[in-house]
Amino acid sequence: MNVSSFQELLLALAANAPAIIITNDIVAEGTATVNYPVLIRGASRTTLIQRSPTSLGVVFNVTSSGQLNLQNLIVDGASNSGSVASPLINTAGQLNITDVTLENSFSSFRGGAISQAGNSTTLTNAIISNCAAPEIGGAIYVGGSNSALTINDTTVLSSFSGSNGGAIYINQTTTLRCTNVTFSENIASTNGGALFANINTSTIMTNCRFFNNQANNGGAIFVNPTTIFELRDSEFNSNSTSANGGAVYLNNNSNSVLSGNSFVLNTAANGGGIFLNNSAIMNLSGSTFTSNAVSSSGAGIFLNTNTESTISACTFFSNASTNAGAIYVNFGATLQLVNSFLDSNSAANEAGGVFINTDAVVSIINTEIDRNTSDVGGAISINTGGNALIQNGTILDNSAATQAGAIFNLGTLTLIDQVNFGPVGSNEAPIAPGILNAGILNVQNLILDSNGLFIASADNVVRIINPLLPGSIFQLDTTDYVFPDPERSPIVIAIPTESYPVLAQTDADAFLKPVTGFEDWNIQLLNNQVVLVFNPSPGQNTITYLNVLSDVNPNPTSYQPEDLPIILQDPGPVEGFEFIGWFDAAGNQVTVIPEGTTGDIVLFARYRESDVVIGDQVIQNKVRIDCDPCDCKNE
């Protein structure tokens, strides 16, 4: 049946016409109620049904016994607003929309375009644009019991919610399926710029795109309690929040599977790509996180309290934060990171790659963490009480501006199987270019750390939990603990454990003494411990220097007859002091240790206070005084 006016449409519906064709643009001056199966289609894709400016009711009302098949139309709400403004379509029955545009509609409560209460709705090749609701579901609201919403090949854009779900809000026991859907420039004042999935819902999204959506939490998607959420082969670009989850926020006890997705240029305070909260569970695979940014922590992902996550075959590249350029693992969270790649991420403070907080448990397996930067912990930072296992991976070319170019450990770090930190200079920092261990460090199998192992104190020596294989390398750094003190006391480097109670020589062979300052020391297996001991060569005599204020002393610490004579050099300069010379115990100044000298020697440095200018400094009228440059300190 052909109709050319809204009144004719109402008459056709009253006559239970099975198929109705709207031949021209019409104005909806009331509500068309559908209580039986009917097809309503436009004569062309641009045929328009426009709500009258004087009408605030729905254009179509589908009852529980109705089935509306709407095709080939534009339904325009004329941007009507008011205290009793309504969606374009209210449905409790079956609604099928194909090749239809729903636009410019405001609802005074929820669902600017569609409000669904039970039953099912399917949208195919549709456009929903510029719809709004002051409460929930700017474009679509789905409630009722066992409702189903299916969306295919559709675009939802420029919709707004004053609360949750800028584009879509699904509630209660709803099932949502989206395939090849684009969500663009939707806004929610609170949560879920594009989608808010509430209690006991199930959502499957495949090949969807989310661009420039905004919310306070969950710039694109917010998933709430006890929900099941699957997201596959989808793209998130330039979504943003003022708080958490620039792209996706997975909340209380939700269970999510995400695979093959990309997260690019999303922004938030925490969790630029994904924020996982309050006992939520996530399985993430085959996804990329690129150039996401946060003002606080976890530019790629933030895993919050008591969450459980498995991340496999994922790439994190060029993300930036204050803490944790790629992944932040918070209190009590667990993470298994497998077969992944963290490259060129940055943090202004700690952990260019991964930050592991107190009571968090993290396993990093077959993963590369390369070229990340931070102030502390270029690749990884482990807080007090945090626990990290690294198995079979590489940690290369990371850097820290202050300390711990590769790993900063205050918690428990376990390295097993083959973990490669690269050659000397691969990881960089002024202090501890490799691992800075101020916690517990467990090792076994083949570990290659030529960059340096910084042992902060006697409480932080290496614990060998199973044999170290031949070829393992731990290059020791000089520290306040690993230091050639004048008493030349043995320094314990590594100890056995309950799981490996008797050490072997191959374990001791893995450790290399610091590059400088330990010329007459060597590593030994002594009393079932790996120990750095003073052990001068036969016929070699020691030279001990006392009262030296500078950290720099270029003179040798031992000699043999063939080394004589030795011309003594000044130690490095110290600001505020002038070096006078070297003196023996009798007070005689010594400038040369002459040929024929035998036995051990003790020399004392003497200084006087001085106000002389040191360094390369520019003074009055740009006259330059060139002096020996030095590292200076106040004593």
PyMOL commands that set and color helices and strands:
alter all, ss='L'
color gray80, all
select helices_A, chain A and resi 6-14+458-460+505-509+561-563+620-622
alter helices_A, ss='H'
color red, helices_A
select strands_A, chain A and resi 2-3+19-22+26-28+32-34+37-42+48-51+60-62+67-76+89-91+94-106+114-117+120-124+127-133+140-143+148-157+160-161+168-170+175-184+187-188+195-197+202-206+209-211+214-215+221-223+228-232+235-237+240-241+248-250+255-259+262-264+267-270+274-276+281-285+288-290+293-297+301-303+308-312+315-317+320-323+327-329+334-338+341-343+346-350+354-356+361-365+368-370+373-376+380-382+387-396+399-403+407-409+412-420+435-437+440-455+462-468+473-476+491-496+511-512+521-526+529-534+541-546+558-559+566-567+577-583+589-590+592-593+601-609+617-618+624-625
alter strands_A, ss='S'
color yellow, strands_A
deselect
rebuild
show_as cartoon
